[in-house]
Amino acid sequence: MRDSGAAERLIERPARPLPGPGRVLRDAGPLYAGNALVGFVFAATGPVAVILAVGEQGGLTQAQIASWVFGAFFLNGVLTVLSSWLYRQPLAFFWTIPGTVLVGPALGHLSWPEVVGTFVVTGLLIAVLGLTGLVRRVMAVVPMPIVMAMVAGVFLRFGVDLVRALEDDVAVAAPMVVVFLALSAVPALGARVPPVLGALVVGAVAVAVSGRFDPGTADGVLAAPVFTAPAWSLQAMLELVVPLAITVLVVQNGQGVAVLRAARHDPPVTAVTVACGAWSVLTAAVGTVSTCLTGPTNALLSASGERSRQYTAGVLCGLLAIVFGVFAPLFTGLMLGTPAAFVAVLGGLAMLRVLQTSFVTAFGGDRTFGALITFVVTVSDVTVLNIGSAFWGLVAGLAASWLLERPAARG
């Protein structure tokens, strides 16, 4: 019999048989294309704004920022297409947003090559941890209600931002919400036109009619990757490597795995972890922060439709990301030219079902107190040791559940 420890260290095998082009085209449809478009739009708007803000704060040149965006979309888009196709489930990879936020203050006292060096080392660390099988074992023992409470806490802001957008920009937000509700209320109509896609189209029309589209001046059309030779600094390693790895493995990958499991998929945790590590080394070459399995985008890709066909949303999302990466300077200006309410409402509407599932899973079992503590700490948005509240929410929730909800404590 094969040693169980050795078996756990094996990378999960892809699904068999692999779907050919004809099968992918048959499985794809308007619903999955709509989910892919919404997931892509989410990644290409707010998160891109975070990259731009951090890059400008850190004194990066426009060419370096454009190169970062190229790696975040083109290279990660390739990984998304391959992974979704190989494992027959939506597996969208982009970049760690909390990790990006960590980079901003660090650029105040570290050089860009030193920061890029931490991207390389972080990728190697993640890959090694994945090959040991440790990450998969840890994720297997963390109770799903605790994880989903963390996911609910992270995603709650999408629902809150939706309500605020209705107050701040009713001309754009209200038509989107009305169309979403109308399509959702009539299943026959919603089957032909996905509610979120309908909201996107109506929102785009509302933005155009109101004269609110302001793309600014695009800095070129085609991306021009800039190679940055890494520099090795002990100070930089101590400051960034472990926090970056935590944002990938716990905060981002933890969310991604949780939302996919909630959608009844079986994400290949070891393969995902190793891929994130290896791809992080690759994307570091063009100055892109560590690769991760995203939570929100995968939630959008798996939000509706037949489970066996949702992988096509991942493939389509990856293809859109590849195109975006090639034309990063042009598309970034276009996406950021829409009002903030457009993105907020689109993301909020798409996340409603995901939020519902998260709350039901978190508070529908026998770990409600631990789930509550996880949710409250996650929503608090506290940062300790440069590590965000999602991680500390898991820690606090697990501790509370172990102390008060284990059989001995209940007895």
Phi, psi and omega in degrees: 000138181294138179301130185295325178296319178294323180297321181294333182281348180290141174285135183303139181281145177297163179293147177233141354281156178289137181289132176280174181305319180297319180293319179298317180295322178292322181286332180287157179191177182304321181298313183286327175295321177296316177298319179297317181295317180294316178299319179293315180300320177302312183292331187268004182244269183306309180300325177294323178300326177296317178300314181299316181296315180294318180298316179293320178299323183272003177077023178285151177284163178299324179294321179292320179294317178297324178294320176302312180296322178301311179296320182297326183256307185296305184292315178291332175296321176299315179297321179297314180299311183296314184293316180297322179288316183293320186257003174054043174203156179293120178226087183268124178248129172225229184233157182285114180290314175301324177296323177298318179297323178298327185292327184307299179298326182297328180290351176288336182225000176242149177282160179299316176300325177294319178294318177299323176300323178291329176299318181295311183294322177300317178299317179296318179297315180297317180297317180296315179298323178294318182293334178286343183082000183296318183298317180295320181294320180295314181295333181287333184262347178285124183300137181301320178302323179293315180297316182289333173294321175297316179298317179299320179295320179291319185275350183303325183299333179294319177293318179295317179296329176298313180296317180296323179295324177297326179282319188278329187215070186294330182297326178268318188286316186300312179301324180295316181293317181299315180294319178300314181294320181296315180291327179288329183283341180243093185306321181297321179286320180295333178290331179274321180235103180306134184306318181292322178295319176299319178297322179297313182296313180296322178297319178297320178296316180298320178296316181294315182295323182280356180068031185262000182279122184223084184286346182072205181250115180288135179272074182091178181243308181267143179287147177231093183304140179246118179281130178243117178289125182291148172245145186255111182234125179298319179301315180296319180298314182296326184281323193245328191299306182295313177301320178297317179298321179294319179298327179285305190286319186262306187288304186278303180298324178300317177295313183301313179297319182296314182291326178290321177294323178296332177272012177070028170264168178235079185297137180283090190300314181295314179299319179297315182297312180297319179297318178299318179294310182297317182290330177297323176294319180294311183291336177299332182299331179253015174081033180253136180294168190305143178281146179213164170275117189282152175274298184301315183295316178294328175296320179291320182293330182253018186287334184204168179094179179286133183303320184290347181250357184292341179300332180294330175296322176295317179298314181294320178298317178297320178296319176298321179296321179298314179297317179301318180298320180295319181253036187307311182300320181289309185291327179299316178297320180294314183293322181281355179278352178277153178299152180300327182296326180300311180292319182296315181292317180299313179294320181294315179297319181293334185268354185301312180294323179295317177299317180301312179298320181297314181293319180297315180293320184291319189247014179259005183242214185250019178236043187292326181290314177299321178295320179297314179298317178301313182297313183296314181294320179297317180292333183299335179064028178285153177233124178233129181058036180063020178245132187287174188290336180299318178295313182291332174298317176298315181299311182295318180294319178296318180296314180296318180294320179294321182287321192245346186239002174285158185308319182296320180292321179294325181291000000 
